[in-house]
Amino acid sequence: MQKIIRVCLVLVAANFIIVRTLAQLPKLPKVLAFANFTYGSPINTDFKNISNYGVGYELGAGIG
């Protein structure tokens, strides 16, 4: 039990130190980049006659 409490206290202290250290850094612009890939195969027999599969992708980026 004491070991668990000690580990929790160390994690809380480390989190506090890291947050305080990062607060001193100059503010950089936030950058967002993402990618998404999708693959689908129809299970409905009516739709299988029209299409065998579907593929989609999306890429994006932003600065805020």
PDB file of N, H, CA, C and O in Angstrom:
ATOM      1  N   MET A   1       0.819  -1.194   0.000  1.00  0.00           N
ATOM      2  CA  MET A   1       0.000   0.000   0.000  1.00  0.00           C
ATOM      3  C   MET A   1       0.862   1.257   0.000  1.00  0.00           C
ATOM      4  O   MET A   1       0.560   2.221  -0.704  1.00  0.00           O
ATOM      5  N   GLN A   2       1.926   1.248   0.782  1.00  0.00           N
ATOM      6  H   GLN A   2       2.172   0.465   1.354  1.00  0.00           H
ATOM      7  CA  GLN A   2       2.813   2.407   0.831  1.00  0.00           C
ATOM      8  C   GLN A   2       3.509   2.626  -0.501  1.00  0.00           C
ATOM      9  O   GLN A   2       3.780   3.760  -0.894  1.00  0.00           O
ATOM     10  N   LYS A   3       3.798   1.522  -1.197  1.00  0.00           N
ATOM     11  H   LYS A   3       3.578   0.600  -0.878  1.00  0.00           H
ATOM     12  CA  LYS A   3       4.451   1.623  -2.496  1.00  0.00           C
ATOM     13  C   LYS A   3       3.543   2.333  -3.506  1.00  0.00           C
ATOM     14  O   LYS A   3       4.004   3.156  -4.297  1.00  0.00           O
ATOM     15  N   ILE A   4       2.257   2.007  -3.468  1.00  0.00           N
ATOM     16  H   ILE A   4       1.882   1.339  -2.825  1.00  0.00           H
ATOM     17  CA  ILE A   4       1.296   2.627  -4.383  1.00  0.00           C
ATOM     18  C   ILE A   4       1.188   4.124  -4.090  1.00  0.00           C
ATOM     19  O   ILE A   4       1.177   4.938  -5.013  1.00  0.00           O
ATOM     20  N   ILE A   5       1.109   4.485  -2.822  1.00  0.00           N
ATOM     21  H   ILE A   5       1.118   3.824  -2.072  1.00  0.00           H
ATOM     22  CA  ILE A   5       1.025   5.897  -2.448  1.00  0.00           C
ATOM     23  C   ILE A   5       2.289   6.629  -2.878  1.00  0.00           C
ATOM     24  O   ILE A   5       2.214   7.754  -3.371  1.00  0.00           O
ATOM     25  N   ARG A   6       3.442   6.005  -2.698  1.00  0.00           N
ATOM     26  H   ARG A   6       3.503   5.091  -2.297  1.00  0.00           H
ATOM     27  CA  ARG A   6       4.706   6.621  -3.085  1.00  0.00           C
ATOM     28  C   ARG A   6       4.768   6.842  -4.597  1.00  0.00           C
ATOM     29  O   ARG A   6       5.205   7.898  -5.055  1.00  0.00           O
ATOM     30  N   VAL A   7       4.335   5.858  -5.360  1.00  0.00           N
ATOM     31  H   VAL A   7       3.980   5.001  -4.987  1.00  0.00           H
ATOM     32  CA  VAL A   7       4.336   5.978  -6.820  1.00  0.00           C
ATOM     33  C   VAL A   7       3.386   7.089  -7.259  1.00  0.00           C
ATOM     34  O   VAL A   7       3.721   7.873  -8.147  1.00  0.00           O
ATOM     35  N   CYS A   8       2.212   7.162  -6.649  1.00  0.00           N
ATOM     36  H   CYS A   8       1.940   6.525  -5.928  1.00  0.00           H
ATOM     37  CA  CYS A   8       1.249   8.223  -6.989  1.00  0.00           C
ATOM     38  C   CYS A   8       1.828   9.600  -6.682  1.00  0.00           C
ATOM     39  O   CYS A   8       1.671  10.524  -7.480  1.00  0.00           O
ATOM     40  N   LEU A   9       2.493   9.751  -5.538  1.00  0.00           N
ATOM     41  H   LEU A   9       2.620   9.000  -4.890  1.00  0.00           H
ATOM     42  CA  LEU A   9       3.097  11.035  -5.189  1.00  0.00           C
ATOM     43  C   LEU A   9       4.208  11.421  -6.163  1.00  0.00           C
ATOM     44  O   LEU A   9       4.339  12.590  -6.528  1.00  0.00           O
ATOM     45  N   VAL A  10       5.002  10.445  -6.580  1.00  0.00           N
ATOM     46  H   VAL A  10       4.896   9.496  -6.283  1.00  0.00           H
ATOM     47  CA  VAL A  10       6.071  10.719  -7.548  1.00  0.00           C
ATOM     48  C   VAL A  10       5.465  11.150  -8.886  1.00  0.00           C
ATOM     49  O   VAL A  10       5.968  12.082  -9.514  1.00  0.00           O
ATOM     50  N   LEU A  11       4.401  10.491  -9.329  1.00  0.00           N
ATOM     51  H   LEU A  11       3.992   9.734  -8.819  1.00  0.00           H
ATOM     52  CA  LEU A  11       3.757  10.855 -10.589  1.00  0.00           C
ATOM     53  C   LEU A  11       3.147  12.251 -10.530  1.00  0.00           C
ATOM     54  O   LEU A  11       3.244  13.010 -11.494  1.00  0.00           O
ATOM     55  N   VAL A  12       2.523  12.593  -9.412  1.00  0.00           N
ATOM     56  H   VAL A  12       2.444  11.976  -8.628  1.00  0.00           H
ATOM     57  CA  VAL A  12       1.946  13.930  -9.262  1.00  0.00           C
ATOM     58  C   VAL A  12       3.045  14.988  -9.266  1.00  0.00           C
ATOM     59  O   VAL A  12       2.904  16.032  -9.903  1.00  0.00           O
ATOM     60  N   ALA A  13       4.137  14.720  -8.558  1.00  0.00           N
ATOM     61  H   ALA A  13       4.252  13.872  -8.040  1.00  0.00           H
ATOM     62  CA  ALA A  13       5.250  15.668  -8.522  1.00  0.00           C
ATOM     63  C   ALA A  13       5.879  15.814  -9.910  1.00  0.00           C
ATOM     64  O   ALA A  13       6.184  16.930 -10.331  1.00  0.00           O
ATOM     65  N   ALA A  14       6.074  14.716 -10.616  1.00  0.00           N
ATOM     66  H   ALA A  14       5.827  13.809 -10.274  1.00  0.00           H
ATOM     67  CA  ALA A  14       6.652  14.764 -11.960  1.00  0.00           C
ATOM     68  C   ALA A  14       5.746  15.540 -12.903  1.00  0.00           C
ATOM     69  O   ALA A  14       6.229  16.327 -13.717  1.00  0.00           O
ATOM     70  N   ASN A  15       4.440  15.326 -12.803  1.00  0.00           N
ATOM     71  H   ASN A  15       4.048  14.686 -12.142  1.00  0.00           H
ATOM     72  CA  ASN A  15       3.495  16.050 -13.638  1.00  0.00           C
ATOM     73  C   ASN A  15       3.570  17.551 -13.351  1.00  0.00           C
ATOM     74  O   ASN A  15       3.567  18.352 -14.286  1.00  0.00           O
ATOM     75  N   PHE A  16       3.637  17.937 -12.102  1.00  0.00           N
ATOM     76  H   PHE A  16       3.640  17.287 -11.342  1.00  0.00           H
ATOM     77  CA  PHE A  16       3.738  19.343 -11.722  1.00  0.00           C
ATOM     78  C   PHE A  16       5.015  19.970 -12.268  1.00  0.00           C
ATOM     79  O   PHE A  16       4.986  21.085 -12.789  1.00  0.00           O
ATOM     80  N   ILE A  17       6.135  19.262 -12.152  1.00  0.00           N
ATOM     81  H   ILE A  17       6.159  18.357 -11.729  1.00  0.00           H
ATOM     82  CA  ILE A  17       7.423  19.781 -12.628  1.00  0.00           C
ATOM     83  C   ILE A  17       7.411  19.935 -14.149  1.00  0.00           C
ATOM     84  O   ILE A  17       7.892  20.939 -14.675  1.00  0.00           O
ATOM     85  N   ILE A  18       6.872  18.956 -14.848  1.00  0.00           N
ATOM     86  H   ILE A  18       6.482  18.140 -14.421  1.00  0.00           H
ATOM     87  CA  ILE A  18       6.837  19.006 -16.310  1.00  0.00           C
ATOM     88  C   ILE A  18       5.955  20.164 -16.781  1.00  0.00           C
ATOM     89  O   ILE A  18       6.328  20.894 -17.700  1.00  0.00           O
ATOM     90  N   VAL A  19       4.805  20.333 -16.165  1.00  0.00           N
ATOM     91  H   VAL A  19       4.502  19.741 -15.418  1.00  0.00           H
ATOM     92  CA  VAL A  19       3.897  21.412 -16.558  1.00  0.00           C
ATOM     93  C   VAL A  19       4.542  22.764 -16.301  1.00  0.00           C
ATOM     94  O   VAL A  19       4.444  23.660 -17.138  1.00  0.00           O
ATOM     95  N   ARG A  20       5.196  22.927 -15.166  1.00  0.00           N
ATOM     96  H   ARG A  20       5.276  22.199 -14.486  1.00  0.00           H
ATOM     97  CA  ARG A  20       5.847  24.200 -14.849  1.00  0.00           C
ATOM     98  C   ARG A  20       7.009  24.469 -15.812  1.00  0.00           C
ATOM     99  O   ARG A  20       7.236  25.616 -16.197  1.00  0.00           O
ATOM    100  N   THR A  21       7.734  23.438 -16.199  1.00  0.00           N
ATOM    101  H   THR A  21       7.550  22.506 -15.886  1.00  0.00           H
ATOM    102  CA  THR A  21       8.861  23.606 -17.119  1.00  0.00           C
ATOM    103  C   THR A  21       8.356  23.980 -18.516  1.00  0.00           C
ATOM    104  O   THR A  21       8.920  24.864 -19.161  1.00  0.00           O
ATOM    105  N   LEU A  22       7.315  23.323 -18.979  1.00  0.00           N
ATOM    106  H   LEU A  22       6.857  22.604 -18.456  1.00  0.00           H
ATOM    107  CA  LEU A  22       6.774  23.611 -20.306  1.00  0.00           C
ATOM    108  C   LEU A  22       6.136  24.994 -20.364  1.00  0.00           C
ATOM    109  O   LEU A  22       6.054  25.591 -21.438  1.00  0.00           O
ATOM    110  N   ALA A  23       5.685  25.509 -19.233  1.00  0.00           N
ATOM    111  H   ALA A  23       5.751  25.024 -18.361  1.00  0.00           H
ATOM    112  CA  ALA A  23       5.081  26.837 -19.221  1.00  0.00           C
ATOM    113  C   ALA A  23       6.122  27.924 -19.501  1.00  0.00           C
ATOM    114  O   ALA A  23       5.762  29.035 -19.891  1.00  0.00           O
ATOM    115  N   GLN A  24       7.397  27.618 -19.307  1.00  0.00           N
ATOM    116  H   GLN A  24       7.689  26.715 -18.991  1.00  0.00           H
ATOM    117  CA  GLN A  24       8.452  28.601 -19.518  1.00  0.00           C
ATOM    118  C   GLN A  24       8.891  28.691 -20.980  1.00  0.00           C
ATOM    119  O   GLN A  24       9.576  29.639 -21.361  1.00  0.00           O
ATOM    120  N   LEU A  25       8.507  27.725 -21.790  1.00  0.00           N
ATOM    121  H   LEU A  25       7.951  26.954 -21.481  1.00  0.00           H
ATOM    122  CA  LEU A  25       8.900  27.727 -23.195  1.00  0.00           C
ATOM    123  C   LEU A  25       8.149  28.806 -23.959  1.00  0.00           C
ATOM    124  O   LEU A  25       7.026  29.152 -23.591  1.00  0.00           O
ATOM    125  N   PRO A  26       8.751  29.347 -25.018  1.00  0.00           N
ATOM    126  CA  PRO A  26       8.018  30.336 -25.826  1.00  0.00           C
ATOM    127  C   PRO A  26       6.813  29.679 -26.491  1.00  0.00           C
ATOM    128  O   PRO A  26       6.841  28.498 -26.835  1.00  0.00           O
ATOM    129  N   LYS A  27       5.779  30.452 -26.661  1.00  0.00           N
ATOM    130  H   LYS A  27       5.756  31.412 -26.381  1.00  0.00           H
ATOM    131  CA  LYS A  27       4.549  29.917 -27.260  1.00  0.00           C
ATOM    132  C   LYS A  27       4.743  29.737 -28.761  1.00  0.00           C
ATOM    133  O   LYS A  27       5.024  30.690 -29.487  1.00  0.00           O
ATOM    134  N   LEU A  28       4.591  28.520 -29.200  1.00  0.00           N
ATOM    135  H   LEU A  28       4.363  27.745 -28.611  1.00  0.00           H
ATOM    136  CA  LEU A  28       4.699  28.187 -30.616  1.00  0.00           C
ATOM    137  C   LEU A  28       3.297  28.049 -31.198  1.00  0.00           C
ATOM    138  O   LEU A  28       2.361  27.717 -30.470  1.00  0.00           O
ATOM    139  N   PRO A  29       3.134  28.294 -32.484  1.00  0.00           N
ATOM    140  CA  PRO A  29       1.809  28.098 -33.075  1.00  0.00           C
ATOM    141  C   PRO A  29       1.442  26.615 -33.058  1.00  0.00           C
ATOM    142  O   PRO A  29       2.291  25.742 -33.238  1.00  0.00           O
ATOM    143  N   LYS A  30       0.190  26.364 -32.843  1.00  0.00           N
ATOM    144  H   LYS A  30      -0.500  27.073 -32.697  1.00  0.00           H
ATOM    145  CA  LYS A  30      -0.282  24.976 -32.815  1.00  0.00           C
ATOM    146  C   LYS A  30      -0.490  24.494 -34.253  1.00  0.00           C
ATOM    147  O   LYS A  30      -1.063  25.197 -35.085  1.00  0.00           O
ATOM    148  N   VAL A  31      -0.019  23.299 -34.515  1.00  0.00           N
ATOM    149  H   VAL A  31       0.446  22.728 -33.838  1.00  0.00           H
ATOM    150  CA  VAL A  31      -0.115  22.724 -35.850  1.00  0.00           C
ATOM    151  C   VAL A  31      -0.897  21.413 -35.746  1.00  0.00           C
ATOM    152  O   VAL A  31      -0.669  20.604 -34.846  1.00  0.00           O
ATOM    153  N   LEU A  32      -1.804  21.228 -36.668  1.00  0.00           N
ATOM    154  H   LEU A  32      -1.989  21.885 -37.399  1.00  0.00           H
ATOM    155  CA  LEU A  32      -2.605  20.014 -36.715  1.00  0.00           C
ATOM    156  C   LEU A  32      -2.387  19.341 -38.066  1.00  0.00           C
ATOM    157  O   LEU A  32      -2.499  19.980 -39.111  1.00  0.00           O
ATOM    158  N   ALA A  33      -2.081  18.065 -38.038  1.00  0.00           N
ATOM    159  H   ALA A  33      -1.991  17.545 -37.189  1.00  0.00           H
ATOM    160  CA  ALA A  33      -1.965  17.273 -39.271  1.00  0.00           C
ATOM    161  C   ALA A  33      -2.673  15.939 -39.028  1.00  0.00           C
ATOM    162  O   ALA A  33      -2.516  15.328 -37.971  1.00  0.00           O
ATOM    163  N   PHE A  34      -3.442  15.502 -40.004  1.00  0.00           N
ATOM    164  H   PHE A  34      -3.569  15.999 -40.863  1.00  0.00           H
ATOM    165  CA  PHE A  34      -4.156  14.245 -39.833  1.00  0.00           C
ATOM    166  C   PHE A  34      -4.306  13.525 -41.164  1.00  0.00           C
ATOM    167  O   PHE A  34      -4.233  14.128 -42.235  1.00  0.00           O
ATOM    168  N   ALA A  35      -4.515  12.237 -41.067  1.00  0.00           N
ATOM    169  H   ALA A  35      -4.574  11.747 -40.198  1.00  0.00           H
ATOM    170  CA  ALA A  35      -4.766  11.401 -42.234  1.00  0.00           C
ATOM    171  C   ALA A  35      -5.797  10.346 -41.846  1.00  0.00           C
ATOM    172  O   ALA A  35      -5.824   9.883 -40.706  1.00  0.00           O
ATOM    173  N   ASN A  36      -6.635   9.976 -42.792  1.00  0.00           N
ATOM    174  H   ASN A  36      -6.613  10.352 -43.719  1.00  0.00           H
ATOM    175  CA  ASN A  36      -7.667   8.987 -42.541  1.00  0.00           C
ATOM    176  C   ASN A  36      -7.819   8.118 -43.787  1.00  0.00           C
ATOM    177  O   ASN A  36      -7.904   8.631 -44.903  1.00  0.00           O
ATOM    178  N   PHE A  37      -7.851   6.817 -43.591  1.00  0.00           N
ATOM    179  H   PHE A  37      -7.782   6.401 -42.684  1.00  0.00           H
ATOM    180  CA  PHE A  37      -8.034   5.871 -44.691  1.00  0.00           C
ATOM    181  C   PHE A  37      -9.191   4.946 -44.335  1.00  0.00           C
ATOM    182  O   PHE A  37      -9.264   4.450 -43.210  1.00  0.00           O
ATOM    183  N   THR A  38     -10.088   4.711 -45.276  1.00  0.00           N
ATOM    184  H   THR A  38     -10.028   5.114 -46.190  1.00  0.00           H
ATOM    185  CA  THR A  38     -11.251   3.873 -45.029  1.00  0.00           C
ATOM    186  C   THR A  38     -11.398   2.836 -46.133  1.00  0.00           C
ATOM    187  O   THR A  38     -11.190   3.125 -47.311  1.00  0.00           O
ATOM    188  N   TYR A  39     -11.757   1.639 -45.734  1.00  0.00           N
ATOM    189  H   TYR A  39     -11.926   1.404 -44.777  1.00  0.00           H
ATOM    190  CA  TYR A  39     -12.028   0.567 -46.692  1.00  0.00           C
ATOM    191  C   TYR A  39     -13.351  -0.083 -46.286  1.00  0.00           C
ATOM    192  O   TYR A  39     -13.582  -0.340 -45.104  1.00  0.00           O
ATOM    193  N   GLY A  40     -14.205  -0.344 -47.248  1.00  0.00           N
ATOM    194  H   GLY A  40     -14.018  -0.135 -48.208  1.00  0.00           H
ATOM    195  CA  GLY A  40     -15.490  -0.964 -46.952  1.00  0.00           C
ATOM    196  C   GLY A  40     -15.843  -2.026 -47.961  1.00  0.00           C
ATOM    197  O   GLY A  40     -15.513  -1.922 -49.142  1.00  0.00           O
ATOM    198  N   SER A  41     -16.514  -3.044 -47.484  1.00  0.00           N
ATOM    199  H   SER A  41     -16.782  -3.129 -46.524  1.00  0.00           H
ATOM    200  CA  SER A  41     -16.989  -4.122 -48.339  1.00  0.00           C
ATOM    201  C   SER A  41     -18.488  -4.301 -48.090  1.00  0.00           C
ATOM    202  O   SER A  41     -18.884  -4.502 -46.942  1.00  0.00           O
ATOM    203  N   PRO A  42     -19.328  -4.237 -49.110  1.00  0.00           N
ATOM    204  CA  PRO A  42     -20.776  -4.325 -48.888  1.00  0.00           C
ATOM    205  C   PRO A  42     -21.205  -5.716 -48.436  1.00  0.00           C
ATOM    206  O   PRO A  42     -20.651  -6.727 -48.867  1.00  0.00           O
ATOM    207  N   ILE A  43     -22.201  -5.744 -47.561  1.00  0.00           N
ATOM    208  H   ILE A  43     -22.651  -4.922 -47.211  1.00  0.00           H
ATOM    209  CA  ILE A  43     -22.717  -7.034 -47.100  1.00  0.00           C
ATOM    210  C   ILE A  43     -24.132  -7.284 -47.620  1.00  0.00           C
ATOM    211  O   ILE A  43     -24.613  -8.417 -47.591  1.00  0.00           O
ATOM    212  N   ASN A  44     -24.791  -6.243 -48.091  1.00  0.00           N
ATOM    213  H   ASN A  44     -24.400  -5.323 -48.115  1.00  0.00           H
ATOM    214  CA  ASN A  44     -26.135  -6.373 -48.641  1.00  0.00           C
ATOM    215  C   ASN A  44     -26.030  -6.941 -50.060  1.00  0.00           C
ATOM    216  O   ASN A  44     -25.241  -6.445 -50.864  1.00  0.00           O
ATOM    217  N   THR A  45     -26.806  -7.959 -50.369  1.00  0.00           N
ATOM    218  H   THR A  45     -27.447  -8.362 -49.716  1.00  0.00           H
ATOM    219  CA  THR A  45     -26.704  -8.606 -51.687  1.00  0.00           C
ATOM    220  C   THR A  45     -27.123  -7.668 -52.823  1.00  0.00           C
ATOM    221  O   THR A  45     -26.582  -7.769 -53.924  1.00  0.00           O
ATOM    222  N   ASP A  46     -28.073  -6.759 -52.581  1.00  0.00           N
ATOM    223  H   ASP A  46     -28.513  -6.677 -51.687  1.00  0.00           H
ATOM    224  CA  ASP A  46     -28.479  -5.825 -53.632  1.00  0.00           C
ATOM    225  C   ASP A  46     -27.350  -4.859 -53.966  1.00  0.00           C
ATOM    226  O   ASP A  46     -27.133  -4.528 -55.132  1.00  0.00           O
ATOM    227  N   PHE A  47     -26.634  -4.410 -52.943  1.00  0.00           N
ATOM    228  H   PHE A  47     -26.810  -4.678 -51.996  1.00  0.00           H
ATOM    229  CA  PHE A  47     -25.561  -3.457 -53.169  1.00  0.00           C
ATOM    230  C   PHE A  47     -24.321  -4.137 -53.754  1.00  0.00           C
ATOM    231  O   PHE A  47     -23.529  -3.482 -54.431  1.00  0.00           O
ATOM    232  N   LYS A  48     -24.136  -5.450 -53.503  1.00  0.00           N
ATOM    233  H   LYS A  48     -24.779  -5.982 -52.953  1.00  0.00           H
ATOM    234  CA  LYS A  48     -22.996  -6.184 -54.070  1.00  0.00           C
ATOM    235  C   LYS A  48     -23.061  -6.227 -55.589  1.00  0.00           C
ATOM    236  O   LYS A  48     -22.027  -6.333 -56.249  1.00  0.00           O
ATOM    237  N   ASN A  49     -24.243  -6.147 -56.143  1.00  0.00           N
ATOM    238  H   ASN A  49     -25.083  -6.061 -55.607  1.00  0.00           H
ATOM    239  CA  ASN A  49     -24.375  -6.157 -57.601  1.00  0.00           C
ATOM    240  C   ASN A  49     -23.875  -4.850 -58.212  1.00  0.00           C
ATOM    241  O   ASN A  49     -23.480  -4.823 -59.378  1.00  0.00           O
ATOM    242  N   ILE A  50     -23.888  -3.763 -57.432  1.00  0.00           N
ATOM    243  H   ILE A  50     -24.209  -3.785 -56.486  1.00  0.00           H
ATOM    244  CA  ILE A  50     -23.465  -2.462 -57.924  1.00  0.00           C
ATOM    245  C   ILE A  50     -21.976  -2.234 -57.698  1.00  0.00           C
ATOM    246  O   ILE A  50     -21.285  -1.705 -58.568  1.00  0.00           O
ATOM    247  N   SER A  51     -21.489  -2.631 -56.537  1.00  0.00           N
ATOM    248  H   SER A  51     -22.051  -3.061 -55.830  1.00  0.00           H
ATOM    249  CA  SER A  51     -20.103  -2.324 -56.167  1.00  0.00           C
ATOM    250  C   SER A  51     -19.514  -3.478 -55.363  1.00  0.00           C
ATOM    251  O   SER A  51     -20.212  -4.118 -54.576  1.00  0.00           O
ATOM    252  N   ASN A  52     -18.227  -3.739 -55.567  1.00  0.00           N
ATOM    253  H   ASN A  52     -17.660  -3.220 -56.206  1.00  0.00           H
ATOM    254  CA  ASN A  52     -17.564  -4.801 -54.829  1.00  0.00           C
ATOM    255  C   ASN A  52     -16.925  -4.307 -53.534  1.00  0.00           C
ATOM    256  O   ASN A  52     -16.897  -5.031 -52.539  1.00  0.00           O
ATOM    257  N   TYR A  53     -16.418  -3.092 -53.544  1.00  0.00           N
ATOM    258  H   TYR A  53     -16.440  -2.504 -54.353  1.00  0.00           H
ATOM    259  CA  TYR A  53     -15.745  -2.548 -52.367  1.00  0.00           C
ATOM    260  C   TYR A  53     -15.711  -1.026 -52.465  1.00  0.00           C
ATOM    261  O   TYR A  53     -16.065  -0.448 -53.492  1.00  0.00           O
ATOM    262  N   GLY A  54     -15.285  -0.401 -51.397  1.00  0.00           N
ATOM    263  H   GLY A  54     -14.997  -0.871 -50.563  1.00  0.00           H
ATOM    264  CA  GLY A  54     -15.155   1.049 -51.394  1.00  0.00           C
ATOM    265  C   GLY A  54     -13.882   1.460 -50.674  1.00  0.00           C
ATOM    266  O   GLY A  54     -13.504   0.855 -49.670  1.00  0.00           O
ATOM    267  N   VAL A  55     -13.230   2.479 -51.182  1.00  0.00           N
ATOM    268  H   VAL A  55     -13.537   2.970 -51.997  1.00  0.00           H
ATOM    269  CA  VAL A  55     -11.986   2.989 -50.596  1.00  0.00           C
ATOM    270  C   VAL A  55     -12.115   4.498 -50.487  1.00  0.00           C
ATOM    271  O   VAL A  55     -12.629   5.153 -51.393  1.00  0.00           O
ATOM    272  N   GLY A  56     -11.646   5.045 -49.373  1.00  0.00           N
ATOM    273  H   GLY A  56     -11.229   4.512 -48.636  1.00  0.00           H
ATOM    274  CA  GLY A  56     -11.656   6.485 -49.208  1.00  0.00           C
ATOM    275  C   GLY A  56     -10.445   6.933 -48.421  1.00  0.00           C
ATOM    276  O   GLY A  56      -9.905   6.176 -47.614  1.00  0.00           O
ATOM    277  N   TYR A  57     -10.019   8.155 -48.654  1.00  0.00           N
ATOM    278  H   TYR A  57     -10.458   8.769 -49.310  1.00  0.00           H
ATOM    279  CA  TYR A  57      -8.898   8.706 -47.896  1.00  0.00           C
ATOM    280  C   TYR A  57      -9.100  10.197 -47.707  1.00  0.00           C
ATOM    281  O   TYR A  57      -9.827  10.849 -48.456  1.00  0.00           O
ATOM    282  N   GLU A  58      -8.442  10.714 -46.695  1.00  0.00           N
ATOM    283  H   GLU A  58      -7.851  10.185 -46.086  1.00  0.00           H
ATOM    284  CA  GLU A  58      -8.539  12.126 -46.386  1.00  0.00           C
ATOM    285  C   GLU A  58      -7.248  12.563 -45.726  1.00  0.00           C
ATOM    286  O   GLU A  58      -6.739  11.887 -44.831  1.00  0.00           O
ATOM    287  N   LEU A  59      -6.721  13.692 -46.167  1.00  0.00           N
ATOM    288  H   LEU A  59      -7.134  14.241 -46.894  1.00  0.00           H
ATOM    289  CA  LEU A  59      -5.521  14.280 -45.579  1.00  0.00           C
ATOM    290  C   LEU A  59      -5.841  15.726 -45.230  1.00  0.00           C
ATOM    291  O   LEU A  59      -6.612  16.386 -45.927  1.00  0.00           O
ATOM    292  N   GLY A  60      -5.251  16.207 -44.159  1.00  0.00           N
ATOM    293  H   GLY A  60      -4.625  15.671 -43.593  1.00  0.00           H
ATOM    294  CA  GLY A  60      -5.515  17.585 -43.794  1.00  0.00           C
ATOM    295  C   GLY A  60      -4.427  18.153 -42.904  1.00  0.00           C
ATOM    296  O   GLY A  60      -3.687  17.413 -42.257  1.00  0.00           O
ATOM    297  N   ALA A  61      -4.339  19.456 -42.879  1.00  0.00           N
ATOM    298  H   ALA A  61      -4.941  20.057 -43.405  1.00  0.00           H
ATOM    299  CA  ALA A  61      -3.374  20.154 -42.023  1.00  0.00           C
ATOM    300  C   ALA A  61      -3.943  21.524 -41.703  1.00  0.00           C
ATOM    301  O   ALA A  61      -4.763  22.068 -42.441  1.00  0.00           O
ATOM    302  N   GLY A  62      -3.487  22.065 -40.584  1.00  0.00           N
ATOM    303  H   GLY A  62      -2.821  21.623 -39.984  1.00  0.00           H
ATOM    304  CA  GLY A  62      -3.946  23.390 -40.199  1.00  0.00           C
ATOM    305  C   GLY A  62      -2.994  24.032 -39.204  1.00  0.00           C
ATOM    306  O   GLY A  62      -2.278  23.342 -38.479  1.00  0.00           O
ATOM    307  N   ILE A  63      -2.995  25.335 -39.178  1.00  0.00           N
ATOM    308  H   ILE A  63      -3.577  25.896 -39.767  1.00  0.00           H
ATOM    309  CA  ILE A  63      -2.184  26.099 -38.227  1.00  0.00           C
ATOM    310  C   ILE A  63      -3.147  27.019 -37.477  1.00  0.00           C
ATOM    311  O   ILE A  63      -3.955  27.719 -38.087  1.00  0.00           O
ATOM    312  N   GLY A  64      -3.051  27.007 -36.170  1.00  0.00           N
ATOM    313  H   GLY A  64      -2.395  26.438 -35.674  1.00  0.00           H
ATOM    314  CA  GLY A  64      -3.977  27.831 -35.402  1.00  0.00           C
ATOM    315  C   GLY A  64      -3.312  28.539 -34.256  1.00  0.00           C
ATOM    316  O   GLY A  64      -3.970  29.272 -33.518  1.00  0.00           O
TER     317      GLY A  64
END
